[in-house]
Amino acid sequence: MSFMAAAKVFACPFVFVALFSMVASDPDLLQDLCVANKAAGIKVNGFPCKDEANVTEADFFFSGLANPGVINNSVGSVATGANVEKIPGLNTLGVSLARIDYAPGGLNPPHTHPRATEIIFVLDGELDVGFITTSNKLVSKSVKKGDVFVFPRGLVHFQKNNGDKSASVIAGFNSQLPGTQSIAATLFTSTPAVPDNVLTKTFQIGTKEVDKIKNKLAPKKT
């Protein structure tokens, strides 16, 4: 093999790593700030920038994580996001937070964040947490107040409060808008609906069972 050919082979892995790192999180910031102009009506990968002359401290502030969220659902948990939709100043910064509160026995059902790795810090209570790898291995642990646990980007994960007291965590993400797909809700309450024959074959259940699950997961009418 010639020197030039060897150099090309040697360089390929580094090119791949460089390309992967470019898509591993939100794009880098190219100016001091780019406060989201959510009223612009322009579709881009993120939000267009607000005129810097109109930027205020309010664009970088949010007090919504100070108190527990109100839990009024059947799973017994609620997530309060502090992302670019709540804090316009996060636009292009590649970070966000959320607070998740759990009633006794409450569950944050299996879900994924397609655009971010998640790291949680337990504020109160004790939780059983875990994620499933693509080789179908469950990585799980019981965590308590002061503990930290990480869920890799895109992998299905959950948190369950097995205690008789309320629990809460602060979650950090390496994306301004990580996105959340709850597995059950995604499959059984999508619009248009996933065909029944897909669900019955996937879960090896009958149409009646599919209908029962859909009825239970359907958003409550107000």
Secondary structure, DSSP 8 states (H G I E B T S, - for coil): --HHHHHHHHHHHHHHHHHHHHHSSS----SS---B-TTS----SS--B--GGG--GGGG---TTSS-----SSSSEEEEEESTTT-GGGTTT--EEEEEEE-TT-EEEEEE-TT--EEEEEEESEEEEEEE-TT--EEEEEEETT-EEEE-TT--EEEE--SSS-EEEEEEESSSS---EEHHHHHHS-SS---HHHHHHHHT--HHHHHHHHHHHS----
